[in-house]
Amino acid sequence: MRVSPDFVRRFLLLLAVLATVPLPARAVTIGDTNPLFFKGPDGYGFAPADVAKAGLAPLFEADPEDGWLVAGKKSPKVDLAISVDLQQVYKDPNRKGKKPTAANPLIADSVWTVSNTSGEALQDVLLVFTLGNTSGKKSKKPVGLDGNLVDILAYSNDGVDYLFGVVSLGDLAAEGPGSSVDIDVRYIVGGRLARNGGQSFLPRLGTSAVTGYTQVPEPTTAALLALGLFALAAARPR
C-alpha cells in the first residue's frame, strides 16, 4: 500500500502532540516506600530494628550540648518557621470508608518550606523529625515517614538513645534569598485522620533542628581510616 507524504506528515505531527501530553503519575503504594513509624522510646524517633530493616544507619550524631534550634509553625518563638503545602495523596483508605493500617496506610506527599527566622545566618542545618502526633489517643495509630527521603540522626540524652529522621537544609542566610528552602516530606499514616468541620487533617510531626552535630563516617570510610592508621603505626621505627 502506498502512503502519501501528507499522511506521513500528519502522523508525525500526531506523535509529536502525544509526546507533549503528560502521563498520569503512578500511584505510590506501601511497597514503593521504606516506611519508618515513630516507635522509639515514648514514641520519639524510630526503633533500631526498624532502622536496620530499612537498610539505614546513623549518618549523624548529636546530644543536648549541640546547637539546637526551635522549628515549627511560624511564631515569634521559632528559629525556623515551617509551612506545609499538601501535594498528591497517593492512597487514602479513609475515602473508601476503610480504616488505614500500617500495611494499608494513607500515603501523601507534601512540600515543606523552612525559613530562617533566627536573625542570624545558619550553616549546615539539619531539620529533625522527633515525633508523630497521635492526638493523645490510647490506641496510638502508626504515623511515619518514608525512609527513602530521610537520613538518620543518633541522639543521646539522659541515658536514653534515640534515632531521629533528618533532612539536610544546608546553609540558610539571615534574610532574603537563601533564607528558606523547600523539602519533600512523605506522610505514612496507619489510622483514621482527625476531622474538624468536615475536613481531615494530617497528624502533626514534632520537629526541631540542629547545627552542631557530628557526621558519622560510613563503614567503608571508617574501615579504610583504621587500616591507614594501622599501616602508619606498623611503619614507625621500633
C-alpha positions in Angstrom: 0.0 0.0 0.0 1.4 3.4 -1.0 1.4 6.0 1.8 1.1 9.7 0.8 3.7 12.2 2.1 0.8 14.2 3.6 -0.3 11.2 5.6 3.2 10.8 7.0 3.4 14.4 8.0 0.1 14.2 9.8 1.1 11.0 11.6 4.4 12.5 12.7 2.5 15.6 13.9 0.2 13.4 16.0 3.1 11.6 17.6 4.7 15.0 18.5 1.5 16.1 20.1 1.1 12.9 22.1 4.7 13.2 23.3 3.8 16.5 25.0 0.8 15.2 26.9 1.8 14.3 30.5 1.1 10.8 31.5 -0.8 10.3 34.8 1.6 9.7 37.8 1.6 6.1 39.0 0.1 5.8 42.5 2.6 5.2 45.2 1.9 2.1 47.3 3.4 1.0 50.6 5.6 -1.4 48.6 7.2 1.7 46.9 8.1 3.3 50.2 10.6 2.5 53.0 8.2 3.1 56.0 9.7 4.2 59.3 7.0 4.6 62.0 7.6 6.6 65.2 8.2 3.7 67.7 11.2 4.8 69.6 11.3 5.5 73.4 8.0 7.0 74.4 7.1 7.3 70.7 10.0 9.6 69.9 12.1 8.6 66.9 12.4 5.2 65.4 13.2 1.8 66.8 16.7 0.5 66.0 15.3 -2.7 64.5 13.1 -0.7 62.1 16.0 1.5 61.0 18.1 -1.6 60.4 15.3 -3.3 58.5 15.0 -0.2 56.3 18.7 -0.6 55.4 19.7 2.6 57.1 22.3 3.6 59.7 23.0 6.8 61.5 24.8 9.4 59.4 24.9 12.0 62.2 25.3 12.1 66.0 24.2 14.8 68.4 23.5 15.4 72.1 21.9 18.2 74.2 25.1 20.3 74.2 25.0 20.8 70.4 23.5 23.8 68.6 19.7 23.0 68.8 17.1 25.3 67.3 13.3 25.6 67.7 11.5 24.7 64.5 7.8 24.7 63.9 4.7 26.7 62.8 5.6 30.3 62.3 5.6 32.3 65.6 7.9 34.7 67.4 9.3 31.7 69.4 10.7 29.7 66.5 14.1 29.9 64.8 12.9 28.0 61.7 9.3 28.7 60.6 7.7 25.8 58.7 4.7 26.0 56.3 3.3 22.8 54.8 1.8 22.5 51.3 -0.1 19.2 50.7 0.7 17.7 47.3 -0.5 14.4 45.9 -2.4 12.0 48.0 -1.5 8.6 46.5 -3.5 6.4 48.7 -6.3 7.1 51.2 -8.4 4.2 52.6 -10.4 6.8 54.5 -12.1 7.9 51.3 -13.5 4.4 50.8 -14.7 4.2 54.4 -11.9 1.9 55.4 -9.6 2.3 58.4 -6.0 2.7 57.3 -3.5 0.3 58.8 0.3 0.0 58.8 0.0 -2.4 55.9 -2.6 -0.3 54.1 -1.8 3.3 55.1 -2.6 6.7 53.8 0.3 7.9 51.7 0.6 11.6 50.9 3.4 13.9 49.7 3.9 17.5 50.9 6.3 20.3 50.4 7.7 22.0 53.5 9.0 25.5 53.2 11.5 26.1 56.0 12.5 29.7 56.6 15.3 31.0 58.8 13.7 33.5 61.3 16.5 33.4 63.8 18.0 36.7 62.6 21.4 35.0 62.1 23.0 33.1 59.2 22.9 29.4 59.9 25.3 26.8 58.5 24.7 23.1 57.8 21.3 22.9 59.3 19.5 19.5 59.9 15.7 19.5 60.3 14.9 16.8 62.8 11.7 14.8 62.9 11.2 13.8 66.5 7.6 12.7 67.0 4.4 11.6 65.1 1.5 13.2 66.8 -1.2 10.6 67.6 -3.7 13.1 69.0 -3.3 11.7 72.5 -5.5 8.6 72.0 -4.9 5.5 74.0 -4.6 3.3 70.9 -1.9 5.1 69.1 -2.1 5.0 65.3 1.1 4.3 63.3 2.5 7.6 62.0 5.7 7.6 60.0 7.8 8.9 57.2 9.3 7.4 54.0 12.8 6.3 54.9 13.8 7.0 51.3 13.5 10.7 52.0 15.3 11.0 55.4 18.7 10.3 56.9 19.2 9.1 60.5 20.5 11.1 63.5 21.6 9.2 66.6 20.7 11.4 69.7 21.5 10.7 73.3 20.0 12.4 76.3 19.9 11.5 80.0 21.0 7.9 79.3 18.4 7.3 76.6 19.3 6.8 72.9 17.1 7.9 70.1 17.1 7.6 66.3 15.5 10.5 64.6 14.8 11.2 60.9 16.6 14.2 59.5 16.7 16.2 56.2 19.7 18.5 55.4 18.7 22.1 54.8 22.2 23.2 54.0 23.2 26.8 54.7 20.4 29.4 55.4 21.0 33.1 55.1 19.8 35.5 57.7 17.3 37.1 55.4 16.3 37.4 51.7 17.2 34.9 49.1 18.7 31.8 50.5 17.0 32.2 53.9 14.4 29.5 53.1 14.4 26.1 51.4 11.8 23.6 50.2 11.9 19.9 51.1 9.8 16.9 50.2 8.1 15.1 53.1 6.0 11.9 52.6 3.5 11.0 55.3 2.6 7.4 56.0 -0.4 7.2 58.4 -1.9 3.8 59.5 -5.0 5.2 61.2 -8.0 7.4 60.7 -7.3 11.1 60.3 -8.5 13.7 62.8 -11.5 15.6 61.4 -12.9 19.1 62.1 -15.8 20.7 60.3 -15.8 18.0 57.6 -12.1 18.4 56.9 -9.4 15.8 57.5 -6.1 16.8 58.9 -2.7 15.0 58.7 -1.0 14.3 62.0 1.4 17.0 63.2 5.0 16.0 63.2 7.3 17.1 66.1 10.3 18.9 64.7 13.5 20.5 65.8 16.7 21.5 64.2 20.4 21.2 64.9 23.6 22.7 63.6 26.3 21.4 65.9 26.1 17.7 65.1 28.9 15.3 64.2 29.0 13.4 61.0 29.4 9.6 61.3 31.9 8.1 58.9 30.5 5.5 56.6 31.6 1.9 57.5 33.8 1.7 54.4 35.4 5.0 55.2 35.9 4.1 58.8 37.5 0.8 57.9 39.9 2.5 55.4 40.8 5.1 58.1 41.5 2.3 60.7 43.6 0.4 58.1 45.6 3.6 57.3 46.3 4.2 61.0 47.3 0.6 61.5 49.7 0.9 58.5 51.2 4.1 59.9 51.7 2.5 63.3 53.4 -0.5 61.7 55.7 1.7 59.6 57.0 3.5 62.7 60.6 2.6 63.5 60.9 0.4 66.6 
